[in-house]
Amino acid sequence: MSDKVVIYGKQGCPFTDKARAAYGSSAVYIDVEADKAKLQEMLALSGGERKVPVIVEGGNVKVGYGGT
């Protein structure tokens, strides 16, 4: 996989946990509760939606995770 995958999420969120498990070590995880600057970055990507996870894969942004 050449495109970097970034998962913006928060600890304790079951959907964030599922996304992290599905993508494994190929994804970079960012905890938006621990880093408020990254929260603002996530909100810009998600169009202001405060729903996690926000998954950025290549040029695609996906809000939420429902599994594979």
C-alpha positions in Angstrom: 0.0 0.0 0.0 1.7 3.2 -1.2 -0.8 5.7 0.2 -0.5 6.6 3.8 -3.6 6.0 5.9 -4.4 8.3 8.8 -7.0 7.5 11.4 -8.2 10.4 13.5 -10.1 9.1 16.5 -10.3 9.0 20.3 -9.6 6.4 23.0 -12.5 4.4 24.1 -14.5 4.8 20.9 -15.5 1.3 19.6 -15.6 2.5 16.0 -12.1 4.0 16.3 -10.9 0.7 17.8 -12.4 -1.4 15.0 -10.9 0.9 12.3 -7.5 0.7 14.0 -7.7 -3.1 14.1 -8.8 -3.4 10.5 -6.0 -1.2 9.2 -3.4 -2.4 11.6 0.2 -1.1 11.4 -0.4 0.3 8.0 -2.2 3.3 9.5 -1.1 6.2 11.5 -3.4 6.9 14.5 -4.0 10.4 15.9 -5.9 10.9 19.1 -7.8 14.1 18.7 -8.6 14.4 22.4 -4.9 14.4 23.2 -3.9 16.9 20.5 -6.3 19.8 20.0 -4.4 21.0 16.9 -5.1 17.7 15.3 -8.7 18.0 16.2 -8.9 21.2 14.2 -7.1 19.4 11.3 -9.7 16.6 11.5 -12.6 19.0 11.5 -11.2 20.7 8.4 -11.0 17.3 6.6 -14.5 16.2 7.8 -16.3 19.4 6.9 -16.8 20.2 10.5 -18.3 16.9 11.5 -17.3 15.8 15.1 -17.8 12.1 14.4 -14.9 9.7 14.8 -13.1 8.0 13.3 -12.1 10.1 10.3 -10.1 7.9 7.9 -7.9 9.6 5.3 -6.6 7.2 2.7 -4.8 8.8 -0.3 -7.1 11.7 -1.3 -10.2 10.1 0.2 -11.8 11.1 3.5 -14.3 8.8 5.2 -16.2 9.8 8.3 -17.1 7.0 10.5 -16.3 3.3 10.3 -18.8 0.4 9.9 -16.4 -2.4 9.2 -15.5 -4.2 6.0 
